[in-house]
Amino acid sequence: MGSETPTINVEPREKTGTRYSRRLRQAGRLPAVIYGKGQPPAHVSVDEHSILEVLHSGAHVIDVQVDGGGNDKCLVKDLQFGWLGDNLIHLDLARVDMDEIVTVNVPVNLQGNAKVAAAAGALLEVVRREIEVTCRVSDIPSELRHDITDMEEVVTIGDLDIPANVTPVLDADKHICHITFVTQDEAEGEETEVDADGSEPEVITKPKEEEGGAAGDE
């Protein structure tokens, strides 16, 4: 995790419920709840642009400055999105200590273009865009990067460069991404096999179109 923790200013809100939350969002603010550390939940609102900027930076921990109150160091615990899944509508923040052990999801950033995916009939399937890890709050990585340029047929959790003080929750042999080879008939309509634990692969590289005709649809 970076050495600097971003600070967000929030305002207390006395009214809760769907109607008031909708009004907040129309005014460019998002409803949030701060809880934990034996204190009662604090219902607040936060500027939408400010919190989205912090979240997009990869921050998991935020210094929350409550208007008229003190500072709380908080872990971004839960994000709720609209029914289309494309807009943040609510967030939960949990008060934490920097030495506290927590379990969080960390993004996996795959870099480069896999050479093996250029082979005829090759598909690069991404099974996981993030993984769950356990570590101290102060050790939460913003992301886990991995170069897939020279990958063989599989990248597993065990292949990632994970800091020694960060422990993945899933087994090391679980796939992050893998290469599969399909025939023309398979490419034209058969469903892609799902990972053993139910994760649906995401196809991000498809065969290039050959002269005289396009490759079959997935």
C-alpha positions in Angstrom: 0.0 0.0 0.0 1.2 3.5 -0.7 2.8 5.6 2.1 0.1 8.3 1.8 -3.5 7.6 2.8 -6.0 9.8 0.9 -8.3 12.0 3.0 -12.0 12.3 2.3 -14.4 14.8 3.9 -17.8 13.6 4.7 -21.0 15.2 6.2 -23.3 13.7 8.7 -26.8 12.9 7.5 -29.8 12.6 9.8 -32.3 11.2 7.3 -31.9 7.8 5.8 -34.0 5.7 3.3 -34.4 5.4 -0.4 -36.0 8.8 -1.0 -33.3 10.8 0.8 -30.5 8.7 -0.7 -31.9 9.5 -4.2 -31.9 13.2 -3.4 -28.3 13.0 -2.2 -27.2 11.3 -5.5 -29.1 13.9 -7.5 -27.1 16.5 -5.6 -23.8 14.8 -6.5 -23.3 13.1 -3.2 -23.4 9.4 -2.1 -24.7 8.0 1.1 -22.3 6.0 3.2 -22.1 4.3 6.6 -19.1 4.2 8.9 -19.1 1.4 11.5 -16.8 -0.6 13.7 -14.6 -0.2 16.8 -17.5 -0.5 19.2 -19.0 2.8 18.0 -22.5 3.2 16.7 -22.9 3.4 12.9 -22.4 6.9 11.5 -24.6 7.8 8.5 -22.8 10.3 6.3 -22.6 11.5 2.7 -19.5 12.0 0.5 -18.9 14.0 -2.6 -19.3 11.5 -5.5 -16.5 12.8 -7.7 -14.0 12.8 -4.8 -14.7 9.2 -3.6 -14.7 7.9 -7.2 -11.3 9.5 -7.8 -9.9 7.8 -4.6 -11.4 4.4 -5.5 -10.1 4.5 -9.0 -6.6 5.1 -7.6 -6.7 1.7 -6.0 -6.9 2.9 -2.4 -8.4 0.5 0.1 -7.9 2.6 3.2 -9.1 6.2 3.6 -8.7 8.9 6.3 -12.3 10.0 6.8 -12.7 13.6 8.1 -16.2 13.9 9.5 -17.6 17.5 9.4 -17.7 18.7 12.9 -15.9 15.7 14.3 -12.6 13.8 14.3 -10.7 11.6 11.8 -11.3 7.9 11.3 -9.0 5.6 9.4 -11.4 3.4 7.4 -11.3 0.4 5.2 -13.5 0.5 2.1 -15.6 -2.5 3.1 -18.5 -2.7 0.6 -19.6 -0.9 -2.5 -23.1 -1.1 -3.8 -24.0 -0.4 -7.4 -27.2 0.4 -9.3 -29.1 -2.5 -10.9 -27.2 -2.0 -14.2 -23.9 -2.3 -12.3 -22.4 0.8 -13.8 -22.9 3.4 -11.1 -21.9 3.5 -7.4 -24.9 4.3 -5.2 -23.7 3.5 -1.6 -20.6 2.5 0.3 -19.7 1.0 3.7 -16.6 2.1 5.6 -15.1 0.1 8.5 -13.0 1.8 11.2 -9.6 0.0 11.4 -6.1 0.1 12.9 -3.2 -0.1 10.6 -1.9 -3.3 12.3 -5.3 -5.0 12.1 -5.5 -8.2 10.0 -8.2 -8.0 7.3 -9.3 -9.9 4.2 -9.8 -7.8 1.1 -10.0 -8.2 -2.7 -7.0 -6.9 -4.6 -7.1 -6.3 -8.4 -4.8 -8.4 -10.7 -3.3 -6.3 -13.5 -2.3 -8.4 -16.4 0.3 -6.6 -18.6 1.6 -7.4 -22.1 0.3 -9.5 -24.9 0.6 -13.3 -24.6 2.7 -14.6 -27.5 1.1 -18.0 -27.3 -2.3 -16.4 -27.9 -1.3 -15.6 -31.5 -1.4 -19.3 -32.4 -4.2 -20.5 -34.6 -7.3 -21.3 -32.5 -5.9 -19.9 -29.3 -8.1 -18.1 -26.8 -6.8 -16.2 -23.8 -9.4 -16.5 -21.0 -9.2 -14.4 -17.9 -10.7 -16.3 -15.0 -10.0 -13.8 -12.2 -9.6 -10.0 -12.4 -9.0 -9.9 -8.6 -8.1 -12.2 -5.8 -8.9 -12.3 -2.1 -6.0 -11.9 0.3 -5.4 -11.6 4.0 -2.8 -9.2 5.5 -2.4 -6.2 7.8 -4.2 -3.0 6.8 -0.8 -1.3 6.4 0.3 -4.0 3.9 -2.7 -4.0 1.5 -1.3 -3.8 -2.0 -3.1 -1.5 -4.4 -2.8 -4.2 -7.1 -0.9 -7.3 -8.2 0.8 -6.9 -11.6 1.9 -9.8 -13.8 3.4 -9.8 -17.3 1.8 -12.4 -19.5 4.0 -11.8 -22.6 6.0 -15.0 -22.2 3.4 -17.1 -20.4 2.9 -20.7 -21.3 -0.7 -22.0 -21.2 -1.6 -21.1 -17.6 -1.0 -18.3 -15.0 -2.0 -19.3 -11.5 -2.2 -17.5 -8.2 1.1 -19.1 -7.3 2.8 -17.4 -10.3 1.9 -13.9 -9.1 4.5 -11.7 -7.4 2.7 -11.5 -4.0 4.5 -9.8 -1.1 5.6 -12.2 1.7 3.3 -10.6 4.2 0.2 -11.0 2.0 -1.5 -14.4 1.9 -4.0 -15.4 -0.8 -7.2 -17.0 0.4 -7.5 -19.4 -2.6 -5.0 -22.2 -3.4 -1.9 -21.4 -5.4 -3.0 -23.6 -8.3 -6.2 -21.6 -9.0 -6.1 -20.0 -12.5 -5.8 -16.3 -13.1 -5.9 -16.9 -16.9 -5.2 -19.7 -19.3 -4.9 -20.5 -23.0 -7.4 -22.8 -24.6 -7.3 -24.1 -28.2 -10.6 -24.5 -30.0 -11.7 -26.1 -33.3 -13.9 -24.2 -35.8 -17.0 -26.2 -34.6 -16.3 -25.3 -31.0 -15.8 -21.6 -31.8 -19.2 -21.5 -33.6 -21.4 -22.3 -30.7 -20.2 -24.6 -27.9 -20.1 -23.0 -24.4 -16.7 -22.4 -22.8 -16.0 -24.6 -19.9 -16.3 -22.9 -16.5 -13.5 -23.0 -14.0 -13.8 -25.8 -11.4 -14.9 -23.4 -8.6 -17.6 -21.7 -10.7 -15.7 -18.7 -12.0 -16.7 -17.8 -15.6 -13.7 -17.1 -17.8 -13.6 -13.9 -19.8 -12.3 -14.2 -23.3 -10.1 -11.2 -24.1 -8.1 -12.5 -27.1 -9.7 -14.2 -30.1 -8.1 -15.7 -33.3 -7.3 -13.2 -36.0 -9.5 -13.3 -39.1 -8.1 -15.4 -41.9 -7.9 -14.3 -45.5 -11.3 -15.0 -47.1 -13.4 -15.3 -44.0 -13.7 -14.4 -40.3 -13.1 -16.7 -37.4 -16.2 -18.3 -35.9 -18.1 -16.6 -33.1 -17.5 -17.8 -29.5 
